Amino acid sequence: MTTAKTRRPLSALRAFLAQEAAGGYVLMAAAALALVVANSPLAGAYFGALHVELGADWGPVHLRHSAHHWINDGLMALFFLLVGLEIKREVLDGQLSRRSQILLPATAALGGVVAPALIFLAFNGADPATRAGWAIPSATDIAFALGVLALLGSRAPTSLKIFLTAIAIIDDLAAIVIIALFYTAELHLAALGAAGALLLALLALNRLKVMALWPYLIVGLLLWYFVLQSGIHATLAGVALAMFIPLRRSPATPDADSPLHRLEHGLHRPVAFLVVPLFGFANAGLSFAGLTLAAVISPLPLGIALGLFLGKQLGVFLTAWALIRLKLADMPRGAGWMQLYGVSLLCGIGFTMSLFIGNLAFAEPMLIDETKIGVLIGSLVSALAGSLVFLAGRKPAPDADQDMDDEAAGSQPPA
């Protein structure tokens, strides 16, 4: 006899996780392709294309930049807009909306930011040329990590995927704050003032309960331009815009039709399957010509790699272990200590945000290449080690994931 449980469709939560994982596969392929192309006869064309100037200047409006700059400062603003929307939704309506839900991943995420920075500074703190990269190993790549978890199938219960997603979202929030505070260039007050006026315009739209998206997007585009000119990194305009997109519906509008849900739903596929893979392809290309062991184990790549591999697992696992042992938080449902440790290892996959911060921290091509070495090694070793831990451990109870679906069925589904 068919029960209600067996008839239950795939939950919106599972669909969200599956889409993130699929984006992770595309990102992996884009990064691998960049490495292949950068070490092939096409290397000259690849690196040359990244420096092609695109755009134009119209009087005082300067919009002529390299293709690489457009990807990192232009398209990635859409990535940060999506991150901002996800953070706002999760804090107000989702997995981070209650203390019981947020305590474990928030504390683990904090440990996973501090420990990698300390390990990095242990190798680079005395060198003024490289210590600016202390935040590079601080963030987890949600798509990449969920892609690895998805490959492990039933060995990773849904509760751990939610836990990993929450850590990655909080990591992204920490990275946004770090970029704003520590990676801001010289400020231009006129452009900053114009950006401030546009933020007030967004606030007015929000307070007037404007439900159409186009006014927010037009103001957001102008905000991006003035933030770009102000000296603050332009991608932060995407986060700022997200904070003003209304989440609460109007009385006549269903939840799923709120402006935030509509925009998040519209952005998710283009960002996951185009923007982030294009960023990965443009930034992961590393020529191995002349690469020596001495370069691989020099302080910058070694500090990044160990920050990701050792710092993340220690920071995430030890803080989670302490909270659970002190009975301040519960173990994720259906998981054991080995699986929690495996997820802590996967938090060391820091590809997208790590490369992004590396581009902000350093201007010299040699230091950027060393950053790529450290990020690639640290992320790859973390992915392999985490996968081995899951493969060596026990499978979760067969009803654990169904319990998570039952719980998710009564919660606000992701857009």
N, C-alpha and C positions, 0 to 999 in steps of 0.2 A: 504494500500500500504506500502511495506517495504521500509524504508528510509535507507540512508547510515549510519545514527547513530545506528539504531537498528541492522544493519548487522555487525557493528564494533566488532571485536573479543576482548576478554579481553586484556587490554593493558599489555605490559611488566611490567609496574609499578605495576599494580594490582597483576600480577603473583608473582612479587618479594615480595610484602607485604604479600600475602597469604602464601608464603613459609616461611617467617620469623615467621608468626603467627603459622603455623603448628609446626615449631621448638619450639616455646614457649609452645605449648601443651605437647610436649615430655619432655621438661625441667620440666614443672610442675609435670608431672607424675613421673619423676626420683627423684625429690626432695621429693615428697610425699612418694615414695617407700623407700627412704633412712630413712625417719623418722619412717616409720613402721618397717623396718628391725632393726634399731638401738634400738627399744623398744620391740623387740620380742626375742624368744629363739635363734634366729640367730645372735644376737648382737655380741657375742664373735667371731664368724666366720667373720662377717662383718668388725669389727675393726682389727682383726688379719690379714685379707687379705690385708688391706691397708698398713700394715707394712712388708709384704713379700718382701724380697730383690730380685730384678730382674736385669739381665745384668751381665757383667763381667768386669774384669780389664785386660788390655793387656799392661804390662810394665808401661810406664808413662800415658797411656790412661785410665782414670778412668770413667767407665760407669756402675757402680753397685749402684743402688739406690732402695729405697722402691717403691712399686707400687703407693703410694700416690704421691711421688716425681716425678715419671715418668708422671703421669697424669697432675700435676700442672706445671711442668717445661718442659715436653716434648710435650705431646699432645696439651697443651694449647698454645704452640708456633704456631700451625696451626690456632688456633682461632685468635691470634694476627696478623698472616700473613693475614688472611681474613679481619680483621678490617683495617689493613694498606692498603690493596688493595681497600676496599670500600672508605676509606678516600681519597686516591689519585684520584680515579675515580670521586667521587662527587665534589672534589675541582676543578679538571681540566675540567670535562665534564658533571657534573650533577647538582644536586639541590643546591650545594654550590659554583657554578662557577661564579655567578653574585652577585653584592652587594645587589640588590633588593631581592634576594633569601636568602642570608646568614645573613642579619642584624638581623632579628627578632629571628630566632632560635639560632644564635651565642650569642646574648646578653642575651636571656633567659637561655641558657645553662650556661653562665658565672655566672648569678645570682643563678642558680641551683647548682653550685659548691661551691660558697662562703657561701651562707646562711646555708647549712647543716654543713659545717665545723665550722662556728661560733657557731651554736647551740651545736654541739658535744663538742667543747672546753669550752663552758659555764659549762658543766658538768664534763669535764675531764682535762681541761687545767692545773689545779694545781697538777695533779697526774702524775709524770714522768713514771709510769708503764703503763698508758693507753693513754696518750695524743698522742702517735705515731699513733693511729688509726683515726686521724682527717679526713683522706681522705676516710674512709670506706663508708660514706653515699653520696659520691660525684657523683656516676655514675648511669645512668639509664640502666636497662637491656632491650635492644631493643626487643628481642624475647619474653620475658615474657610480656612486656607492649603491644606489638602489638597483642599477643595472647588474652589478655583481651579485647582490642579494637575490635578484630575480633568477639569475642563472643557477642558484643553489636550490631553487624550487621549494619543496615542502620542508627542507631542513631549516628554513628561516620562518618562524611564525609571523603572522601579520603584526602582532604587538611590537615586535622588534623593528619592523619596517616603519611603524608609526613613531617609535622611539627615535630611530635614526633620522626620520624626516623632521621631527621636532628639534633635534640637536642641530641639524643642518640649517634650519630656518633661524634659530637663535644665533648660530655661528655667523650667518649672513648679516643679521642685525648688528652683531658686534663688529663685523668687518666694515659695515657702512659707517658706524660711529668712528672706527679707527681711521678710515679714509678721510672723513670730514675733519678730524682733529689733527692728524699727523701727516697727511699727504696732500695738503693744500698749498698751492704756490702763492706768490705775492698777490695780494688782493687788489682789485681795481674797484674803487668805491662807487663810481657812477654805475657800472654794470651791476654791482651788488645791490645798489639802491633800486634799480629797475627790477631785479629779481625779487626783491622784497615787496615791491608794489604788486607784482604779479601773484605772489603768495597771498596777499590780501584779497586780490580779485578771486582767487580760488576759494578762499575762506568765505567770501560773500556768496559765491555760487552754492557752496555747501550749506550755508546758513539759510539761504533762500529755498533750499530743498529742490534745486534744479536737478531733474532726473535724466535729462538728455546728456549723452556723453560728449557731443561735439564741442560745446563751449569749454569743457574741461581740457579737451585735447588741443584746441587752438591755443588756449592760455598756456598749456603745458609745453607746446612747441616753442612759444616765445620764451618761456622760462628756461628751457634747455639752452637756447641761444645765449641769453644773458648770463646764465651760470657758466657756460663755456668761456665767455669773455671776462668773467669776474675773477678767475684764478682758482675757484673751487672746482673740483672735478665735475665735468658736465653730467656724468651718469647719475650723480646725486639728485639732479632735477627729476629723474624718474621716480626716485623714492619719495621726494617731496610731493610730487603730483599724486602719487598713490594715497598719501595720507588724507587727501581731500575728496577722493572719490567716494560717494555715499554708499555705505553698506546697507543701511536700514531702508527697507522698501517704503514706498508710499502706500496709503491704505488700499488702493486699488491694484497694487502691483504685487505679484507673487515674489517670494524670497529670491528665487533663481533669476528673476528679471531685474534685480537691483543693478544700478550702474556698475558697482564693483564686480559682481558676479559675471555680468555680460562682458566687461572688459577683460577680466581674468580668463574667461573661457575663450574669448577671441584671440588673446595673446599667446595662450599656452602652446599651441601647436607651432606657430611660426617661430617662437623663441626656442622651443625645445628642439625643433627639427631643422631650423635654418640659422638663427642668430648665434646660438651657443656653438653648434658645430663649425660655423664659419669663423667664429672667434678662435676655436680650438685649432682649426686648420691654419689660420693666419699667425698664431702665436706658438704653436708646438714645433714648428719646423726648426730643426737643429742639425747642422752639418757635423758629421762625425770626423771629417777630414782634419787630421792633426790632433785629434782628441787623445790625451794621454791619461794614464792612471793618476798622475800628479794633479791634473786639472779636476778629475772626478772627486778626489779626496781633499781638495783645497777647502778652506774654512767655509766659504759661502755655500757651495752645493752640499757639503757634508752637514752643515748646520741645518739647512732646509730639509734634507732627506731624513736626518735623525729627529728633527722637530716633528715632522709628519709621522714617521714610523714609531718612534719611542714616545715622543711628547704627547701625541694624541691618545695612544692607548693607555698611557699612565694617567693622564689627566682625566679622561672620560671614565675609565674603569674604576680607578681608586675612589673618585668622588661618588660614583654610583654605588660602589661597594659599601662605602661608609654610610651613606644615607639608608641603604637597605638594611645593613646590620644594626643601625641605630633605630630601626623601625619608623623612620621618618618618611619612607616611601616604600612602595611595593615593587617586587620583581615584575617586569613585564610578563603578562599572562602567557603561559605555555612555554616560557623560556627558562633556562638554567644558567649557572654561572659561566660555563664554557661558551654558551651562545652569546651571553652578554659581553664576554671578553672578545668574541669574534666580531661583534658589532663595533666594539671599541677600536679594534684594529682597522676596520673598514672606514672609520672616521678619519683615518690618516690619508684617505684619497682626497687630495686638495686641489685638484687640477684647475678648474676654471677661475675661482677667486684667487688662488695662489699666483697663477700667471698674471692675473689682472693687477694685483698689488705689486708684483715684481716689476711690471712696466711702469708703475707709479714711483717705485722706490729708486730705480736706477735708470740712468740715461746712457751709460756706456754699453755698447753692443757686447763686449766681453762679459760684463756682469750679468746682462740679460741672458746670455747663453748659459752661464753658470747657474743662473736661477732655473732655467729650463731643465738642466741636468738634475739638479736637486729635486725639483718637483716631480719629474718623470720617475726617478729612482724611488723616491719616498712613496709616491702614489702606487707604483707598480708593486713594490715589496709589501705595502700595506694590504693591497687587494689580494695578492697571493697568500699572504699569511692568514688573513681573515677567512679566506675561502677554505684553506686547509683546516683551520679550527672547526669550521662548521661541518666539513666533510668527515672529520674525525669524531665529532660529537654525536649525541643521540638526536633522533628526530623528535619534534614536539608531539604532544598528545594529539590524536586525530581530530578531536573536537575543539581544539584551541582556536583555530582560525574561524570556525563557524561561530564560536562565542563572540569573537571580535566582530563578525558580520552582524550578529544580532544586536550588539551594542551600537555599531555604526548606523544600523537601520533607523535608530531613533534620534540620531544626531544630525546636525546641519551638514549636508554633503558638500564636498568641494565643488567649485564651479567647473 
